[in-house]
């Protein structure tokens, strides 16, 4: 077991109507708020009103920035920072899923030093402070509500990368499962895939810790239990609540205790698909993970076999991979590029971008030859 430090400063407010107390929390941090959200679904379904009402009740100044894309871009970071500096914003309330909250994290780091977003992402500058961030979650998937990680893409440089900073943890995160009840089938499914692959990335990381592995198995098995129930009853509060808790726990640190790191090679592969074709994040992962497992079936057979035994009661590597594919198919998440209309003629450009961005894992290295093999498996 590796030496480790456990740190998670985010205070989680979980449950029905929990945002009723949002104003009491916000007023602890200032009187000038940036409210950031996506493209309009939060207004359509009433979540915006649920947030704006307690904010107006405490008479804070509210500056709004909307239109964050599902695969967030650095241009929105810079535009929101410019607006925030002009309006003397003191704190951020982020209403949305991973894309909104990740964008807000980098904005919070950029404002004190007047930094550019990509300079932060590429670590050309090192923020020494961040303005307070409060997250209100509307999609169970990324776990960003309880970690210090953000993922942003830059189409100019053709990169989609992750960034970690302890200053980026939200001070508070409000998790009301009711706020996810209107997420459609497709994105509910992609969120479940995302949380499961987060647990898998920890499992295939560097280090051998029985307890952390058991956390991984429990999170995945619980998510697989609730997935068909929820997908057949999308407005069920209890099913939404359990998936929401699974997603948070999958990436709040507990699955990495005693390990040096997760692997994250599969996420890096998926990011290339999002860059090139705007593939939804979860969909990119259900395509990439079976391919990655096939590439590694003779490299780490014992590790894959243990996963299959614990999750599916399988006794071979091939059956383990088959069962994972079967689960992804059962929740109607794609498992091949052709499933989302990406045909063989695109293979070369995918491989080229993977080579350009030197896609690899933190534990299991990937070569250029591996990139080609992975794309063939994904086809």
Secondary structure per residue as TSV (DSSP state, phi and psi in degrees):
chain	resnum	aa	ss	phi	psi
A	1	X	-	360.0	136.2
A	2	X	-	-77.9	150.2
A	3	X	-	-62.5	147.2
A	4	X	-	-154.8	158.4
A	5	X	-	-118.2	124.0
A	6	X	-	-93.5	126.8
A	7	X	-	-146.9	122.5
A	8	X	-	-152.5	99.8
A	9	X	-	-85.8	-3.1
A	10	X	-	-73.9	130.3
A	11	X	E	-93.6	119.2
A	12	X	E	-93.0	130.1
A	13	X	E	-110.9	107.6
A	14	X	E	-119.4	130.2
A	15	X	S	136.7	177.3
A	16	X	T	-65.4	129.8
A	17	X	T	62.2	22.3
A	18	X	G	-65.6	-23.7
A	19	X	G	-72.6	-6.6
A	20	X	G	-60.2	-24.2
A	21	X	G	-97.3	10.4
A	22	X	H	-59.1	-43.2
A	23	X	H	-58.6	-39.6
A	24	X	H	-61.7	-35.1
A	25	X	H	-77.3	-45.8
A	26	X	H	-59.1	-41.9
A	27	X	T	-66.8	-10.9
A	28	X	T	-73.1	-17.2
A	29	X	T	-115.3	-4.4
A	30	X	-	148.6	-179.9
A	31	X	S	-118.7	7.7
A	32	X	E	-134.9	106.4
A	33	X	E	-112.8	135.7
A	34	X	E	-93.5	119.4
A	35	X	E	-101.3	117.1
A	36	X	E	-118.7	137.7
A	37	X	-	-155.1	-174.2
A	38	X	-	-91.7	-133.2
A	39	X	S	-99.7	5.9
A	40	X	S	133.3	-16.6
A	41	X	H	-64.4	-30.8
A	42	X	H	-67.6	-28.8
A	43	X	H	-77.4	-45.6
A	44	X	H	-55.5	-41.7
A	45	X	T	-97.3	4.8
A	46	X	T	91.0	1.1
A	47	X	H	-71.7	-34.6
A	48	X	H	-57.2	-47.3
A	49	X	H	-62.4	-35.7
A	50	X	H	-65.5	-25.0
A	51	X	H	-94.1	-42.4
A	52	X	H	-67.3	-30.6
A	53	X	H	-63.1	-51.8
A	54	X	H	-66.7	-27.6
A	55	X	H	-69.9	-43.2
A	56	X	H	-66.9	-30.8
A	57	X	H	-64.9	-27.7
A	58	X	T	-97.1	5.1
A	59	X	T	59.8	41.2
A	60	X	-	-87.0	155.4
A	61	X	E	-76.6	131.7
A	62	X	E	-117.2	120.8
A	63	X	E	-109.1	130.5
A	64	X	E	-107.3	142.8
A	65	X	E	-135.6	119.6
A	66	X	-	-125.0	174.1
A	67	X	-	96.0	14.4
A	68	X	-	-63.4	133.3
A	69	X	-	-84.1	157.0
A	70	X	S	-58.3	-36.1
A	71	X	S	-105.4	95.7
A	72	X	-	-66.3	145.7
A	73	X	B	-116.7	153.2
A	74	X	H	-67.3	-26.7
A	75	X	H	-59.8	-36.2
A	76	X	H	-68.3	-34.9
A	77	X	H	-58.3	-52.1
A	78	X	H	-65.6	-39.5
A	79	X	H	-66.0	-40.7
A	80	X	H	-69.8	-34.4
A	81	X	H	-64.8	-45.6
A	82	X	H	-58.5	-45.3
A	83	X	H	-63.2	-43.0
A	84	X	H	-64.2	-40.1
A	85	X	H	-66.0	-39.2
A	86	X	H	-63.7	-37.8
A	87	X	T	-95.7	5.1
A	88	X	T	56.3	44.2
A	89	X	-	-62.8	138.0
A	90	X	-	-106.4	-20.8
A	91	X	E	-159.4	168.3
A	92	X	E	-125.9	137.0
A	93	X	E	-113.2	118.9
A	94	X	E	-105.9	116.3
A	95	X	E	-108.2	105.8
A	96	X	E	162.0	-162.9
A	97	X	S	-96.7	-155.0
A	98	X	H	-59.4	-38.1
A	99	X	H	-64.0	-42.7
A	100	X	H	-69.1	-46.3
A	101	X	H	-69.0	-39.4
A	102	X	H	-61.6	-44.1
A	103	X	H	-59.9	-43.8
A	104	X	H	-62.9	-35.2
A	105	X	H	-60.8	-46.9
A	106	X	H	-70.5	-36.5
A	107	X	H	-58.3	-44.3
A	108	X	H	-62.5	-31.7
A	109	X	H	-79.3	-30.5
A	110	X	H	-78.2	-33.9
A	111	X	H	-59.8	-49.8
A	112	X	H	-59.5	-38.3
A	113	X	H	-98.9	3.8
A	114	X	T	54.3	44.4
A	115	X	-	-86.3	160.3
A	116	X	-	-84.8	142.9
A	117	X	H	-59.7	-42.9
A	118	X	H	-72.7	-26.5
A	119	X	H	-65.1	-35.6
A	120	X	H	-69.5	-48.7
A	121	X	H	-58.7	-37.8
A	122	X	T	-91.0	4.5
A	123	X	T	59.6	33.6
A	124	X	S	-76.6	-22.6
A	125	X	S	-130.6	153.6
A	126	X	-	-121.3	103.5
A	127	X	-	-60.3	140.3
A	128	X	S	-105.5	-4.0
A	129	X	-	-157.4	167.5
A	130	X	-	-147.6	147.0
A	131	X	-	-77.0	153.4
A	132	X	E	-61.1	141.5
A	133	X	E	-123.6	130.9
A	134	X	E	-119.9	127.2
A	135	X	E	-104.9	139.7
A	136	X	E	-122.9	109.8
A	137	X	E	-84.1	136.6
A	138	X	-	-123.7	2.1
A	139	X	-	-147.9	125.1
A	140	X	S	-86.6	110.6
A	141	X	S	-166.1	-68.3
A	142	X	S	-84.5	-22.3
A	143	X	-	76.7	4.7
A	144	X	G	-60.9	-20.8
A	145	X	G	-66.2	-12.7
A	146	X	G	-139.3	35.6
A	147	X	S	-149.1	175.3
A	148	X	S	-105.5	26.6
A	149	X	E	-105.4	143.7
A	150	X	E	-137.6	144.1
A	151	X	E	-121.4	125.2
A	152	X	E	-134.3	149.0
A	153	X	E	-116.8	154.5
A	154	X	E	-132.1	107.8
A	155	X	T	-73.8	-22.7
A	156	X	T	-66.6	-43.4
A	157	X	T	-93.2	-5.0
A	158	X	T	57.9	51.0
A	159	X	E	-133.5	141.7
A	160	X	E	-129.9	115.3
A	161	X	E	-134.9	161.2
A	162	X	E	-101.5	158.6
A	163	X	E	-145.8	136.8
A	164	X	E	-123.9	137.3
A	165	X	-	-153.8	130.2
A	166	X	G	-59.2	-25.1
A	167	X	G	-71.3	-13.3
A	168	X	G	-89.9	-5.1
A	169	X	S	-59.9	133.5
A	170	X	-	-60.0	142.9
A	171	X	S	-67.1	-41.5
A	172	X	E	-139.0	146.9
A	173	X	E	-131.7	130.1
A	174	X	E	-101.6	120.1
A	175	X	E	-121.1	95.1
A	176	X	-	-107.0	111.8
A	177	X	G	-55.3	-24.7
A	178	X	G	-59.6	-29.8
A	179	X	G	-71.9	-8.7
A	180	X	G	-107.3	-0.3
A	181	X	T	-65.7	-22.9
A	182	X	T	-97.7	1.7
A	183	X	-	-64.7	125.0
A	184	X	-	-67.6	167.4
A	185	X	H	-49.7	-51.0
A	186	X	H	-58.2	-48.1
A	187	X	H	-80.3	-21.9
A	188	X	H	-64.8	-44.3
A	189	X	H	-61.9	-47.0
A	190	X	H	-61.8	-35.6
A	191	X	H	-64.1	-40.4
A	192	X	H	-64.8	-42.7
A	193	X	H	-59.6	-44.1
A	194	X	H	-59.9	-47.5
A	195	X	H	-65.7	-37.8
A	196	X	H	-64.8	-41.2
A	197	X	H	-70.9	-27.2
A	198	X	H	-61.9	-43.9
A	199	X	H	-64.3	-38.4
A	200	X	H	-66.6	-37.9
A	201	X	H	-61.4	-38.1
A	202	X	H	-66.6	-43.2
A	203	X	H	-60.0	-39.2
A	204	X	T	-92.3	11.6
A	205	X	S	-77.1	-174.3
A	206	X	B	-88.9	121.0
A	207	X	-	129.8	155.1
A	208	X	-	-129.4	101.6
A	209	X	-	-134.2	113.7
A	210	X	H	-58.7	-44.0
A	211	X	H	-65.9	-43.2
A	212	X	H	-62.7	-39.2
A	213	X	H	-61.1	-40.1
A	214	X	H	-65.9	-35.8
A	215	X	H	-59.3	-45.3
A	216	X	H	-58.7	-50.9
A	217	X	H	-60.2	-41.4
A	218	X	H	-66.2	-43.7
A	219	X	H	-62.4	-46.7
A	220	X	H	-65.6	-44.8
A	221	X	H	-63.3	-39.0
A	222	X	H	-66.2	-42.9
A	223	X	H	-63.6	-40.5
A	224	X	H	-67.9	-29.3
A	225	X	H	-68.9	-47.1
A	226	X	H	-81.7	-19.6
A	227	X	H	-55.2	-55.4
A	228	X	H	-66.5	-32.6
A	229	X	H	-62.9	-48.0
A	230	X	H	-67.4	-42.2
A	231	X	H	-68.1	-18.1
A	232	X	T	-96.4	-3.3
A	233	X	S	-153.8	71.2
A	234	X	T	-63.2	-21.1
A	235	X	T	-99.1	8.1
A	236	X	-	-71.7	118.1
A	237	X	H	-62.5	-46.6
A	238	X	H	-64.5	-39.2
A	239	X	H	-66.1	-42.7
A	240	X	H	-60.9	-41.9
A	241	X	H	-63.7	-42.1
A	242	X	H	-67.8	-41.0
A	243	X	H	-65.8	-38.4
A	244	X	H	-61.1	-44.0
A	245	X	H	-66.9	-39.5
A	246	X	H	-58.2	-45.7
A	247	X	H	-63.4	-40.7
A	248	X	H	-65.2	-45.6
A	249	X	H	-70.8	-24.4
A	250	X	H	-66.6	-21.5
A	251	X	T	-141.9	35.8
A	252	X	S	-105.4	8.0
A	253	X	S	113.1	-25.7
A	254	X	G	-66.5	-27.2
A	255	X	G	-78.5	-6.4
A	256	X	G	-111.4	2.4
A	257	X	T	-57.8	129.2
A	258	X	T	80.5	4.4
A	259	X	S	-112.3	155.6
A	260	X	S	-74.0	-38.9
A	261	X	B	-170.3	171.6
A	262	X	-	-85.1	-179.4
A	263	X	-	-91.4	-58.6
A	264	X	-	72.3	8.9
A	265	X	H	-65.1	-36.9
A	266	X	H	-66.7	-40.0
A	267	X	H	-63.2	-38.4
A	268	X	H	-62.7	-39.4
A	269	X	H	-63.2	-47.9
A	270	X	H	-59.6	-36.1
A	271	X	H	-61.7	-32.2
A	272	X	H	-67.3	-36.3
A	273	X	H	-68.3	-38.0
A	274	X	H	-66.9	-39.3
A	275	X	H	-61.8	-46.7
A	276	X	H	-77.1	-40.0
A	277	X	H	-128.5	8.4
A	278	X	-	56.5	37.5
A	279	X	-	-67.9	132.3
A	280	X	-	-54.5	142.0
A	281	X	H	-55.6	-49.7
A	282	X	H	-61.3	-39.4
A	283	X	H	-63.4	-37.6
A	284	X	H	-64.2	-31.8
A	285	X	H	-78.0	-36.6
A	286	X	H	-70.4	-21.2
A	287	X	H	-80.3	-42.0
A	288	X	H	-78.5	-35.0
A	289	X	H	-66.2	-46.1
A	290	X	H	-59.5	-37.1
A	291	X	H	-63.4	-44.1
A	292	X	H	-62.2	-41.3
A	293	X	H	-65.7	-39.5
A	294	X	H	-63.7	-39.6
A	295	X	H	-61.6	-35.1
A	296	X	H	-100.0	6.6
A	297	X	T	-63.3	-28.9
A	298	X	T	-98.9	-5.0
A	299	X	T	-92.6	-39.6
A	300	X	S	-134.0	54.3
A	301	X	H	-61.4	-37.3
A	302	X	H	-65.0	-39.4
A	303	X	H	-67.1	-42.9
A	304	X	H	-67.5	-39.5
A	305	X	H	-63.0	-42.7
A	306	X	H	-60.8	-40.2
A	307	X	H	-58.6	-46.3
A	308	X	H	-64.4	-39.9
A	309	X	H	-62.0	-43.1
A	310	X	H	-76.3	-35.4
A	311	X	H	-91.5	-40.1
A	312	X	H	-123.6	-2.4
A	313	X	-	59.7	35.5
A	314	X	-	-93.8	162.5
A	315	X	-	-126.1	12.1
A	316	X	S	-138.9	158.8
A	317	X	H	-64.2	-44.6
A	318	X	H	-60.6	-41.7
A	319	X	H	-66.8	-34.6
A	320	X	H	-60.9	-48.3
A	321	X	H	-63.6	-42.0
A	322	X	H	-59.2	-42.5
A	323	X	H	-68.1	-37.7
A	324	X	H	-65.4	-43.2
A	325	X	H	-60.2	-43.6
A	326	X	H	-59.9	-39.1
A	327	X	H	-65.2	-47.7
A	328	X	H	-57.5	-42.5
A	329	X	H	-63.8	-38.6
A	330	X	H	-63.9	-27.9
A	331	X	T	-98.3	11.7
A	332	X	T	61.5	38.2
A	333	X	-	-101.6	139.0
A	334	X	-	-66.6	148.7
A	335	X	-	-122.3	-3.6
A	336	X	S	-137.1	153.5
A	337	X	G	-61.1	-34.9
A	338	X	G	-62.5	-25.2
A	339	X	G	-63.8	-23.8
A	340	X	G	-113.5	19.5
A	341	X	T	83.1	13.4
A	342	X	-	-97.2	113.5
A	343	X	-	-99.4	176.0
A	344	X	G	-55.3	-29.6
A	345	X	G	-64.6	-13.3
A	346	X	G	-92.5	-3.9
A	347	X	H	-56.4	-45.1
A	348	X	H	-62.8	-41.2
A	349	X	H	-72.4	-30.7
A	350	X	H	-67.2	-47.5
A	351	X	H	-61.0	-42.0
A	352	X	H	-59.7	-43.8
A	353	X	H	-69.6	-38.1
A	354	X	H	-61.9	-41.1
A	355	X	H	-65.8	-44.5
A	356	X	H	-59.1	-43.6
A	357	X	T	-89.8	5.2
A	358	X	T	52.9	53.7
A	359	X	-	-67.1	127.5
A	360	X	-	-158.3	177.2
A	361	X	-	-106.4	166.8
A	362	X	S	-80.9	-14.3
A	363	X	S	-119.7	-46.4
A	364	X	S	-108.4	109.4
A	365	X	-	-70.5	148.8
A	366	X	-	-122.1	130.8
A	367	X	-	-98.3	174.2
A	368	X	H	-61.4	-36.8
A	369	X	H	-64.6	-37.1
A	370	X	H	-64.7	-38.8
A	371	X	H	-56.9	-45.7
A	372	X	H	-63.5	-43.1
A	373	X	H	-63.3	-42.1
A	374	X	H	-61.5	-43.5
A	375	X	H	-64.5	-38.3
A	376	X	H	-63.0	-42.3
A	377	X	H	-65.0	-36.1
A	378	X	H	-70.7	-26.7
A	379	X	-	-66.0	360.0
